[in-house]
Amino acid sequence: MSGEPKIHVGSRKSELALVQTRHVIALLKQLHPDKDFEIVTMSTLGDKILDIPLPKIGEKSLFTQELEIALASKRVDFVVHSLKDLPTTLPDGMAIGAVLSREDPRDALVLQKGLKNYSLATLPENSVIGTSSLRRTAQLAKKYSHLKVENIRGNLNTRLKKLDDLGTYQAIILASAGLIRIGWKNRISKMLDSEEFLYAVGQGALAVECRENDENIIKLLEPLYDLQTALRIIAERSFLKTLGGGCSAPVAVTSNLILIKEKEVELSLKGAVWSLDGKEEVLDNAKTQLNVLDSIKCAECPYKNGFIEIIDIECCISCPVSPNKMPPAKKTRLNITKELLENDPHEKCPMQLPIGLDFMGQCPYLEGDLQTIHNHLPLDGSPAEIKKIAQECPYLKQTTERLNNIVSAPSVSIENNNSNLFVGLVSHKSITKENLKKAQILGENLARNLIQKGALDIMSKAQAIVHGGTKVKT
């Protein structure tokens, strides 16, 4: 190894987060074999930001706050995120140094093995679809009213086993990118058309967050920066930021980038907002043309130049650079017994969390991680309400005493007004800042069009229902 200092990379502890982090490090090691990287894993602590309202920070920052504190204190040099987990407003001093070539952003329908020839439209009346997403629930209610939607809990492995072994669900809907990255593409029954079934902002993209003034790290990440992906996600994130939405209201997008002629592209964006029952919908689309300084091409990927050591993440579905790309290795799912699934405490939870307030993975008490539960407490609840929840939930009783001693962290500065950043993303050498700004304005203008059509009123009602705990009929 060289005498250069070790580069520390922050990551959450989940399997998918580590797969993604190792992927980024492997790409960088290909370019810089002499550099030494070390992964620093940590748990995010939602109890540190209990005093910040959801509309201000978005619920998803619960999964990034601790990592960003590590960045600010220089304990780590960069962090790899699923882009959809990153709030549209980053803390002061933070930036997205690169976004990698985007995986397929579409949602995937995963059917019971005996229903392989069905689609959402042809599934029998009252078939149960498992999801915990408000966005998916609203679109299902809007387009497929003959279906029922029920919460499905647990990590990806557990959800697939519940689908296969319990008979409770006829299908589940998941982000295709997660299935592909984990090596389970073969479980996808049908890809949902993104023009008909819109996806989450940033879904399928990986982002690398760093300090905005760390020029060395930004330069290090530059070869991984995919301009095609960047233009789309700038439009998507500026759309969501202007709406002020998080994951407590059904908001979705679809975007596309096509080549008009050499060094000129058309960026299009469709966005929508629904009521929780899907009965109200506000939808619109917009497009703009952008000029680039260099031909659009894929950023570095593991399949270029014969480098095929990375087997966890597939290339984009239509990569012109590597038509003979290698598929990811198929991974074996953990063997979970039917008895264990039937007695899963998540399914018997007396709290009856409404769709949209679920958390991925097992209850932290089953995993022995007591503090992680703070991520899932309502941020807008009073201390008395939080204690009441702790007393009602059998898995929270043990921490009532801890909750009595919670001291909320001071509100962090979350506004980043750096004109050189575009919804948090640094600029790219192959396009002018004026053209990046045009991509950002595209999203802003589309959001304003939806606001004029009543989007904020619909979102406000949805958020009131979610935070009030009212069950939504589907």
C-alpha positions in Angstrom: 0.0 0.0 0.0 1.0 3.6 -0.6 1.8 6.0 2.2 -1.5 7.8 1.5 -4.0 8.0 4.3 -6.8 5.4 4.4 -10.1 6.5 2.9 -13.0 5.7 5.3 -16.4 4.9 3.8 -19.6 5.2 5.9 -22.4 2.7 5.5 -25.4 1.4 7.2 -25.2 -2.2 8.4 -27.9 -3.7 6.2 -26.9 -6.3 3.6 -28.0 -4.2 0.7 -26.2 -1.1 2.0 -23.0 -3.1 2.3 -23.4 -4.6 -1.1 -23.8 -1.1 -2.6 -20.8 0.3 -0.6 -18.5 -2.5 -1.6 -19.6 -2.0 -5.2 -18.5 1.6 -5.1 -15.2 0.8 -3.4 -14.5 -2.0 -6.0 -15.0 0.5 -8.8 -12.6 3.0 -7.2 -10.1 0.2 -6.5 -10.1 -0.6 -10.2 -9.1 3.0 -11.0 -6.8 3.4 -8.0 -5.4 0.0 -6.9 -2.9 1.8 -4.6 -5.6 3.4 -2.4 -6.7 1.8 0.8 -10.4 1.9 1.7 -12.1 0.9 5.0 -15.8 0.6 5.6 -17.2 2.1 8.8 -20.6 0.8 9.6 -23.1 2.5 11.9 -26.7 2.6 13.0 -28.8 5.7 12.4 -30.4 7.2 15.5 -33.8 8.7 14.9 -34.0 9.8 18.5 -31.5 12.6 17.8 -33.9 14.4 15.6 -37.2 14.0 17.4 -37.7 17.7 17.7 -37.5 18.4 13.9 -40.9 18.3 12.1 -41.4 15.7 9.3 -42.4 18.3 6.7 -39.1 20.1 7.3 -36.7 17.2 7.0 -38.6 14.3 5.5 -38.8 10.9 7.3 -36.0 9.4 5.2 -33.3 11.5 6.8 -33.7 9.2 9.8 -31.6 6.7 7.7 -28.9 9.2 6.9 -28.5 11.5 9.9 -25.9 9.6 11.8 -23.9 9.0 8.6 -23.9 12.7 7.9 -22.7 13.5 11.4 -19.8 11.2 10.8 -19.1 13.0 7.5 -19.2 16.4 9.2 -16.8 15.3 12.0 -14.5 13.7 9.4 -14.8 10.2 10.8 -15.6 9.1 7.3 -14.7 10.6 3.9 -17.8 9.6 1.9 -21.0 7.6 2.3 -22.9 5.4 -0.2 -26.7 5.8 -0.2 -29.7 4.6 -2.1 -30.5 8.0 -3.6 -34.2 7.7 -2.6 -33.1 7.7 1.0 -31.5 11.1 0.8 -33.6 14.1 1.6 -33.9 16.7 -1.2 -32.3 19.2 1.1 -28.9 18.2 2.5 -27.3 19.5 5.7 -25.0 22.5 5.4 -21.6 21.5 4.0 -22.8 18.2 2.5 -23.0 17.4 -1.2 -23.6 14.5 -3.5 -20.2 14.0 -5.1 -21.5 11.5 -7.7 -24.5 9.4 -8.8 -23.7 6.1 -10.5 -25.3 4.7 -13.6 -28.9 4.1 -12.6 -30.4 0.6 -12.2 -33.8 0.0 -13.6 -36.0 2.3 -11.5 -39.2 0.5 -12.1 -41.2 -1.4 -9.6 -41.5 -5.2 -9.9 -44.5 -7.5 -9.4 -43.5 -10.7 -7.6 -46.3 -13.3 -7.9 -47.0 -16.5 -6.0 -45.4 -19.4 -8.0 -48.8 -20.7 -9.0 -49.9 -17.3 -10.5 -47.0 -16.7 -12.9 -49.3 -16.0 -15.9 -51.3 -13.3 -14.1 -50.8 -9.5 -14.1 -52.2 -6.9 -11.8 -55.0 -6.4 -14.2 -55.9 -10.1 -14.4 -55.5 -11.2 -10.8 -58.7 -12.5 -9.3 -61.0 -10.2 -7.4 -59.8 -9.5 -3.8 -56.3 -10.9 -4.4 -54.0 -9.5 -1.7 -51.0 -7.4 -2.7 -48.4 -6.9 -0.1 -46.7 -3.5 0.2 -46.0 -0.9 2.8 -45.6 2.0 0.4 -48.2 4.8 0.2 -47.2 5.5 -3.4 -47.8 1.9 -4.5 -51.0 1.7 -2.4 -52.5 4.8 -4.0 -51.7 3.7 -7.5 -53.1 0.2 -6.9 -56.3 1.7 -5.5 -56.6 4.0 -8.5 -55.9 1.5 -11.3 -56.7 -1.9 -9.8 -59.6 -1.4 -7.5 -60.5 -5.1 -7.6 -57.3 -5.9 -5.5 -56.8 -5.6 -1.8 -53.6 -4.1 -0.3 -52.1 -5.3 3.0 -49.0 -4.4 4.9 -46.2 -6.9 4.5 -43.4 -6.7 7.1 -39.8 -7.9 7.3 -36.7 -7.6 5.2 -36.6 -8.7 1.5 -35.8 -12.3 2.3 -38.7 -12.5 4.8 -41.2 -10.9 2.5 -40.4 -13.3 -0.3 -40.7 -16.3 2.1 -44.1 -15.0 3.3 -45.3 -14.7 -0.3 -44.1 -18.2 -1.1 -45.1 -20.1 2.1 -47.9 -18.4 3.9 -50.6 -18.0 1.2 -51.6 -14.7 2.7 -50.5 -12.7 -0.3 -51.0 -13.4 -4.0 -48.3 -10.9 -4.9 -45.9 -8.3 -3.5 -44.5 -5.2 -5.2 -40.8 -4.3 -4.6 -38.3 -2.0 -6.2 -36.7 -4.0 -9.0 -33.2 -2.5 -8.3 -33.1 -4.1 -4.8 -33.9 -7.5 -6.2 -31.4 -7.1 -9.0 -28.6 -5.9 -6.7 -29.1 -8.7 -4.2 -29.0 -11.3 -7.0 -32.7 -12.3 -7.2 -33.8 -10.9 -10.6 -35.3 -14.3 -11.4 -38.0 -13.6 -8.8 -39.4 -10.7 -10.8 -42.7 -11.9 -12.4 -43.4 -8.7 -14.3 -41.8 -5.2 -14.5 -44.4 -2.5 -14.0 -44.6 0.0 -16.9 -43.2 3.2 -15.5 -45.6 5.3 -17.6 -48.5 3.5 -15.9 -47.0 2.8 -12.5 -44.8 5.7 -11.5 -41.8 5.1 -9.2 -40.2 6.9 -6.3 -37.9 9.9 -6.8 -34.4 8.6 -7.2 -35.3 5.0 -7.1 -32.7 2.7 -8.6 -29.8 5.2 -8.3 -26.8 5.1 -6.0 -25.5 8.4 -4.6 -22.1 9.1 -2.9 -22.4 11.9 -0.3 -19.3 13.8 0.8 -18.3 17.1 2.2 -18.9 19.8 -0.4 -15.4 21.4 0.2 -13.5 18.1 -0.1 -12.1 18.6 -3.5 -9.9 15.4 -3.3 -12.9 13.1 -2.7 -15.0 14.8 -5.3 -12.2 14.4 -7.9 -11.8 10.7 -6.8 -15.5 10.1 -7.4 -15.6 11.9 -10.8 -15.2 8.8 -13.0 -18.2 7.2 -11.3 -20.4 10.2 -12.0 -23.0 9.3 -14.6 -24.4 12.3 -16.4 -27.5 10.6 -17.8 -28.5 9.6 -14.3 -27.6 13.0 -12.9 -29.8 15.0 -15.3 -32.9 12.8 -14.5 -32.4 12.8 -10.7 -31.8 16.5 -10.6 -35.2 17.0 -12.3 -36.9 14.4 -10.0 -35.4 15.8 -6.8 -36.2 19.4 -7.6 -39.8 18.3 -8.3 -40.1 16.6 -4.9 -38.3 19.5 -3.1 -40.6 22.1 -4.5 -43.7 20.0 -3.5 -42.2 19.6 0.0 -43.1 15.9 0.0 -41.5 13.0 1.8 -42.7 9.5 2.2 -45.8 10.5 4.1 -47.8 11.3 1.0 -48.1 9.4 -2.3 -45.8 11.2 -4.7 -44.2 9.6 -7.7 -42.3 10.3 -11.0 -41.0 8.9 -14.2 -38.2 10.5 -16.2 -36.5 9.9 -19.5 -33.5 11.2 -21.4 -33.2 10.8 -25.2 -30.6 11.9 -27.7 -32.0 14.5 -30.1 -28.8 15.0 -32.0 -25.1 14.9 -31.1 -24.6 16.8 -27.8 -28.3 17.7 -27.5 -30.7 15.7 -25.4 -34.3 15.9 -24.4 -35.1 15.5 -20.7 -38.8 14.6 -19.9 -40.4 14.3 -16.5 -43.9 13.1 -15.4 -45.0 13.6 -11.8 -48.1 12.8 -9.8 -49.7 13.1 -6.4 -52.6 11.0 -5.1 -54.9 10.8 -2.2 -54.2 7.7 0.0 -57.3 5.9 -1.5 -56.2 6.9 -5.1 -59.5 8.7 -5.8 -57.9 12.1 -6.2 -55.0 12.4 -8.7 -53.0 15.4 -9.9 -50.7 14.5 -12.8 -48.7 16.4 -15.3 -45.6 16.2 -17.5 -43.0 18.5 -18.9 -39.8 18.4 -20.9 -36.8 20.5 -21.9 -33.8 20.3 -24.2 -30.2 20.4 -22.9 -26.9 20.9 -24.5 -23.9 18.9 -23.3 -20.2 19.5 -24.0 -19.3 15.9 -24.7 -21.1 12.9 -26.0 -23.4 11.2 -23.5 -21.9 7.9 -22.4 -22.0 5.5 -19.4 -19.8 6.2 -16.5 -17.4 3.5 -15.2 -19.1 0.2 -14.5 -17.8 -3.2 -13.5 -18.3 -4.7 -16.9 -16.0 -2.4 -18.9 -12.6 -3.5 -19.9 -13.2 -7.1 -18.9 -13.5 -6.2 -15.2 -16.2 -8.6 -14.0 -15.3 -9.1 -10.3 -18.4 -7.3 -9.1 -21.3 -9.7 -9.1 -23.7 -8.0 -6.8 -25.0 -5.2 -9.0 -26.1 -5.5 -12.6 -25.5 -2.8 -15.2 -28.3 -0.7 -16.5 -30.8 -2.8 -18.6 -29.8 -1.2 -21.9 -26.0 -0.5 -21.6 -24.6 0.4 -25.0 -21.1 0.0 -23.7 -21.2 -3.6 -22.7 -23.8 -5.7 -24.6 -22.3 -8.9 -23.2 -22.6 -7.9 -19.6 -22.4 -10.7 -17.0 -25.4 -11.3 -14.8 -25.0 -11.1 -11.1 -24.5 -14.3 -9.2 -27.7 -15.9 -7.9 -27.8 -15.7 -4.1 -29.5 -18.3 -1.9 -32.2 -17.0 0.3 -32.2 -17.9 3.9 -34.3 -20.9 4.9 -37.0 -19.6 7.1 -39.5 -22.2 8.4 -43.2 -21.9 7.8 -43.8 -22.2 11.6 -41.5 -19.2 12.2 -43.2 -17.1 9.5 -46.7 -18.0 10.9 -45.6 -16.9 14.3 -43.8 -13.8 13.2 -44.6 -11.1 15.8 -44.7 -8.5 13.1 -47.9 -10.1 11.8 -49.5 -10.0 15.3 -48.4 -6.5 16.2 -51.2 -4.9 18.3 -50.0 -1.5 17.0 -51.5 -2.1 13.6 -49.3 0.4 11.8 -51.0 1.8 8.8 -49.4 1.4 5.4 -46.6 3.8 5.0 -45.5 3.8 8.6 -43.8 0.4 8.4 -40.1 -0.2 8.7 -37.9 -2.6 6.8 -36.4 -5.6 8.5 -37.2 -7.3 11.8 -38.4 -5.6 14.9 -35.1 -4.4 16.5 -36.0 -6.3 19.6 -35.8 -9.5 17.7 -32.4 -8.4 16.5 -31.3 -7.2 19.9 -30.8 -3.6 18.8 -32.8 -1.6 21.3 -31.9 1.9 20.1 -32.9 1.3 16.5 -36.5 1.4 17.5 -36.3 5.1 18.0 -36.2 5.4 14.2 -39.8 4.3 14.1 -41.4 6.4 16.7 -43.6 9.2 15.4 -41.6 12.4 15.1 -44.5 14.7 15.7 -45.6 12.9 19.0 -45.4 14.5 22.4 -43.2 12.8 25.0 -46.4 11.5 26.7 -47.6 10.0 23.4 -44.3 8.3 22.8 -44.2 6.8 26.3 -47.8 5.6 25.8 -46.7 3.8 22.6 -43.8 2.3 24.4 -46.1 0.9 27.1 -48.6 -0.5 24.6 -46.0 -2.3 22.3 -44.7 -5.5 23.8 -41.3 -4.9 22.2 -41.1 -1.4 23.6 -41.9 -2.0 27.2 -38.2 -2.7 28.0 -37.3 0.9 26.9 -39.8 3.0 28.6 -37.1 4.0 31.1 -34.8 4.9 28.2 -37.5 7.0 26.6 -37.9 8.9 29.8 -34.3 10.0 29.5 -34.3 11.0 25.8 -32.7 14.3 25.2 -33.5 15.6 21.7 -30.4 16.9 19.8 -30.4 20.5 18.8 -32.0 21.2 15.4 -29.4 20.9 12.7 -28.9 23.3 9.9 -30.5 21.7 6.8 -30.4 24.4 4.3 -27.7 24.3 1.7 -27.9 27.3 -0.7 -24.7 26.7 -2.6 -25.4 27.8 -6.1 -22.8 25.3 -7.4 -25.0 22.4 -6.2 -28.1 21.2 -7.9 -30.5 19.7 -5.4 -27.3 18.7 -3.5 -25.4 17.3 -6.5 -22.1 18.7 -7.7 -21.7 19.8 -11.3 -20.2 17.7 -14.1 -17.4 18.5 -16.5 -19.4 17.5 -19.6 -22.2 20.0 -19.1 -22.5 23.7 -18.2 -24.1 24.8 -14.9 -26.7 26.7 -16.9 -27.9 23.4 -18.4 -27.9 21.6 -15.1 -30.0 24.5 -13.8 -32.4 23.9 -16.7 -32.9 20.3 -15.5 -33.5 21.6 -12.0 -36.0 24.2 -13.2 -37.9 21.5 -15.1 -38.7 19.8 -11.9 -39.6 23.0 -10.1 -42.0 24.1 -12.9 -43.7 20.7 -13.0 -44.2 20.8 -9.2 -45.7 24.3 -9.5 -48.1 23.1 -12.2 -49.3 20.4 -9.8 -49.6 22.8 -6.9 -51.8 25.0 -9.0 -54.0 21.9 -9.6 -54.4 21.3 -5.9 -51.5 18.9 -5.1 -50.6 20.5 -1.7 -54.2 20.1 -0.4 -54.1 16.4 -1.4 -50.7 15.9 0.2 -51.8 17.7 3.4 -54.8 15.4 3.8 -52.7 12.3 3.3 -50.1 13.5 5.8 -52.8 14.2 8.4 -54.2 10.7 8.0 -50.8 9.1 8.2 -49.7 10.9 11.3 -53.1 10.6 12.8 -52.9 6.8 12.4 -56.2 6.5 10.6 -56.5 3.3 8.6 -57.0 3.8 4.9 -59.5 1.5 3.2 -58.2 -0.1 0.0 
